Amino acid sequence: MDLKKLEQKTVKKGIADKGWNLHLPNPLKNQETIWVHSDQGGIDSKQYLRVIHSDPQVISVFSKRYFE
């Protein structure tokens, strides 16, 4: 997937410090740039985003509130 063609967002400060995030296999990092996945099917896209993040890149679904 060509990430250059995808919308980018930034993880809000403080999200990376949340307990639930710290326990994820690939946690978000404060101020990390993520890419909005082109396939948003199968989720409530009013409240959530399927994103590509981390290194190695993984696909996850998070609340839209976590991104600027």
C-alpha positions in Angstrom: 0.0 0.0 0.0 1.3 3.4 -1.0 1.2 5.5 2.2 2.0 8.7 0.4 -1.6 8.6 -1.0 -3.3 8.2 2.4 -4.5 10.9 4.7 -2.2 11.5 7.7 -3.1 12.4 11.3 -1.2 12.9 14.5 -1.7 11.0 17.8 -2.7 13.5 20.5 -0.4 14.1 23.4 -1.1 11.9 26.4 -2.7 9.0 24.5 0.5 7.0 24.5 0.6 7.2 28.3 -2.8 5.5 28.8 -2.7 2.1 30.5 -4.8 0.4 27.8 -2.3 1.7 25.1 0.8 0.6 27.0 -0.5 -3.0 27.0 -1.0 -3.2 23.2 1.4 -5.2 21.1 2.1 -2.1 19.0 1.1 0.9 21.1 0.6 4.4 19.7 3.2 7.0 20.5 2.6 10.6 21.4 2.7 12.8 18.4 3.2 9.8 16.1 2.1 10.3 12.5 -0.4 7.7 11.4 -2.1 7.0 8.1 -5.8 6.6 7.6 -6.4 3.2 6.0 -8.2 3.3 2.6 -10.7 0.6 3.8 -12.9 1.9 6.6 -15.5 -0.9 6.0 -16.9 -2.9 8.9 -16.5 -0.3 11.6 -18.5 2.7 12.8 -16.7 5.3 10.8 -18.5 8.1 12.7 -16.5 7.2 15.8 -13.6 5.1 14.8 -10.7 5.0 12.3 -8.8 2.1 10.8 -5.2 3.3 10.8 -1.7 2.2 9.8 0.9 2.9 12.5 4.1 1.8 14.2 7.2 0.2 13.0 6.7 -2.4 11.8 3.5 -1.1 10.3 0.3 -2.6 11.7 -3.3 -1.9 11.0 -5.5 -1.1 14.0 -8.9 0.6 14.8 -9.0 3.5 17.3 -11.4 6.2 18.4 -11.2 9.3 16.3 -10.8 11.2 19.6 -7.2 10.1 19.8 -6.0 12.0 16.7 -5.5 15.6 15.9 
